[in-house]
């Protein structure tokens, strides 16, 4: 693609980016043509501590899901400016046109440093590049009961069950009352093939209707009887 792309990282000493295997088939260097998205990905958090989504005008929405998490885990962020010529868009990704990849080694051209990831997010919000919700505030499409997090952790588990086997335990630490259903999810997914795992994860919460699967409602309704 033409122009420059960006890669965010908590590490400030990268000279050359090497292609690495990830959830996509093959090894790639990942980047984005939007500096704010690179910055957000440089603030290392999982889908339990933060939620990322896009509003109607394609602005990124960043939501803090755990009280004071952004402040207590603050760190510098380094955004690397890269030549975009070896990068291209790809389809097998929910980020669509917001993420690009290169199968080649890529040399860093410039580093933009932010001493504080949290202040970086606040700056991007002031500039109109993102919408930022700090706990307990959240966009209206995220449920107050946090049931959407079941879909988030199930998707993480589906990508790599062996490597991400502790993701359910992390959710349990933040939400001890979720422990029983986390065990239900893991037990079911361990009996599924890869395609079934992703389908099951996606069905746990529908962001269009803002509703959980009936299985979630039934489990917690039974627990309150």
C-alpha positions in Angstrom: 0.0 0.0 0.0 1.1 3.6 -0.5 2.4 5.8 2.3 3.3 4.9 5.8 1.9 2.4 8.4 2.3 2.2 12.1 3.0 -0.5 14.7 2.6 0.1 18.5 4.6 -1.6 21.1 5.7 -1.2 24.8 9.2 -1.9 23.6 11.3 1.0 22.4 14.4 -0.7 21.0 13.0 -2.5 17.9 15.1 -1.8 14.8 13.7 -4.5 12.4 10.4 -6.2 12.6 10.5 -9.9 11.8 7.4 -11.8 10.5 5.9 -13.8 13.2 3.2 -16.5 13.3 -0.1 -15.5 14.9 -3.7 -16.4 14.6 -3.5 -15.9 10.8 -2.0 -18.5 8.5 1.6 -17.7 7.9 4.1 -15.4 9.4 3.6 -11.6 9.1 4.5 -8.2 10.5 1.2 -6.5 11.5 0.5 -2.7 11.3 -2.2 -0.2 10.7 -2.5 3.0 8.7 -4.0 4.8 11.7 -1.6 6.0 14.4 -4.3 5.9 17.1 -5.0 2.2 16.5 -1.2 1.5 16.7 -1.0 3.3 20.0 -4.0 1.4 21.4 -2.3 -1.9 20.5 0.9 -0.7 22.1 -1.0 -0.4 25.4 -0.9 -4.1 26.2 -4.2 -5.4 27.6 -6.3 -8.4 27.0 -10.0 -8.3 25.9 -10.9 -8.8 29.6 -9.4 -5.5 30.7 -10.5 -3.5 27.7 -13.0 -3.6 24.9 -12.3 -2.3 21.4 -15.1 -1.5 18.9 -16.0 1.0 16.2 -18.9 3.4 16.1 -20.9 4.4 13.0 -18.3 7.0 11.8 -15.5 4.4 12.0 -14.0 6.0 15.1 -12.4 3.5 17.5 -14.1 3.1 20.9 -11.8 2.1 23.8 -13.5 1.0 27.0 -11.8 0.2 30.3 -13.5 -2.9 31.8 -11.7 -3.1 35.2 -11.6 -0.4 37.8 -8.4 1.7 37.6 -6.7 -0.8 35.3 -5.4 1.7 32.8 -3.9 3.8 35.6 -2.4 0.9 37.6 -0.9 -0.7 34.5 0.3 2.5 32.7 3.5 2.3 30.8 5.3 4.1 27.9 4.1 3.3 24.3 6.3 3.5 21.2 4.7 3.9 17.8 6.9 2.8 14.9 6.5 4.4 11.5 7.1 1.9 8.7 7.2 2.0 4.9 3.8 0.7 3.7 4.9 -0.6 0.4 5.3 -4.3 1.5 2.0 -4.2 3.4 -1.5 -5.1 2.2 -5.0 -5.6 3.6 -6.4 -9.0 4.3 -9.9 -10.4 4.8 -9.6 -13.1 7.5 -9.9 -10.5 10.3 -12.6 -8.7 12.1 -10.6 -5.5 11.9 -11.1 -5.4 8.1 -9.4 -2.3 6.6 -7.9 -1.2 9.9 -5.1 -3.7 9.9 -2.4 -4.6 7.3 0.3 -7.2 7.2 3.6 -7.8 5.4 5.4 -11.2 4.9 8.7 -9.4 4.8 11.2 -7.9 7.3 10.4 -4.3 7.9 12.9 -1.6 9.1 11.7 1.1 11.5 11.9 4.6 10.0 10.8 6.6 13.0 9.7 6.1 16.6 7.0 8.3 18.3 7.1 7.9 22.1 4.4 8.5 24.6 5.6 8.4 28.2 2.1 7.4 29.4 -0.3 5.1 27.6 -3.2 6.5 29.5 -2.3 10.1 28.7 -1.9 9.0 25.0 -5.4 7.7 25.0 -6.7 10.9 26.5 -4.8 12.9 23.9 -6.2 10.8 21.1 -9.7 11.5 22.5 -9.1 15.2 22.6 -8.0 15.1 19.0 -11.2 13.3 18.0 -9.3 10.1 17.0 -10.9 7.8 19.5 -13.8 7.7 22.0 -12.5 6.8 25.5 -14.7 5.3 28.3 -12.9 4.9 31.6 -14.5 2.6 34.2 -17.3 2.6 35.2 -18.4 4.5 32.1 -19.2 2.4 29.0 -21.0 2.7 25.6 -24.6 1.7 25.7 -24.0 -1.4 23.6 -22.0 -3.0 26.4 -24.1 -4.7 29.0 -23.8 -3.6 32.7 -23.6 -7.3 33.8 -20.4 -7.9 31.7 -21.9 -11.0 30.1 -20.3 -10.0 26.8 -16.9 -11.0 28.2 -17.9 -14.7 27.9 -17.8 -14.2 24.1 -14.4 -12.4 24.4 -12.6 -15.0 26.4 -14.2 -17.9 24.4 -12.9 -16.3 21.2 -9.4 -15.9 22.7 -9.5 -19.6 23.7 -10.7 -20.7 20.3 -7.7 -19.1 18.6 -5.2 -21.2 20.6 -6.6 -23.4 23.4 -3.2 -24.7 24.4 -1.5 -21.2 24.7 -4.6 -19.4 26.0 -5.8 -22.1 28.5 -5.6 -19.6 31.4 -7.9 -17.0 29.9 -10.9 -18.4 31.8 -9.0 -18.2 35.1 -8.2 -14.5 34.4 -11.9 -13.8 33.9 -12.7 -15.6 37.1 -10.3 -13.4 39.1 -12.2 -10.3 38.0 -15.7 -11.9 38.2 -15.7 -14.8 40.7 -19.4 -15.2 40.1 -18.6 -16.2 36.5 -16.5 -19.2 37.5 -19.3 -21.8 37.0 -20.2 -20.7 33.5 -16.5 -20.4 32.5 -16.1 -24.1 33.4 -19.2 -24.9 31.3 -17.8 -23.0 28.3 -14.3 -24.6 28.5 -15.8 -28.1 28.9 -18.0 -27.7 25.8 -15.3 -26.1 23.6 -12.8 -28.9 24.4 -15.2 -31.3 22.6 -15.5 -29.1 19.5 -13.4 -28.8 16.3 -11.8 -25.4 15.4 -14.8 -24.1 13.4 -17.3 -25.1 16.0 -15.3 -23.3 18.7 -15.4 -20.0 16.8 -19.1 -20.4 16.1 -19.9 -21.1 19.7 -17.8 -18.2 20.9 -19.6 -15.8 18.5 -23.0 -17.0 19.6 -22.4 -16.2 23.3 -23.2 -12.5 22.8 -24.8 -10.7 19.8 -23.5 -7.1 19.6 -26.2 -6.3 17.1 -29.1 -7.2 19.4 -27.1 -6.6 22.6 -28.3 -10.0 23.9 -26.5 -13.0 25.3 -27.3 -16.6 24.2 -30.2 -18.3 25.9 -27.6 -20.6 27.5 -26.1 -17.7 29.4 -29.4 -16.4 30.6 -30.6 -19.9 31.6 -27.4 -20.6 33.6 -27.6 -17.4 35.7 -31.4 -17.5 36.1 -31.1 -21.0 37.6 -28.4 -19.8 39.9 -30.7 -17.1 41.3 -33.7 -19.4 41.9 
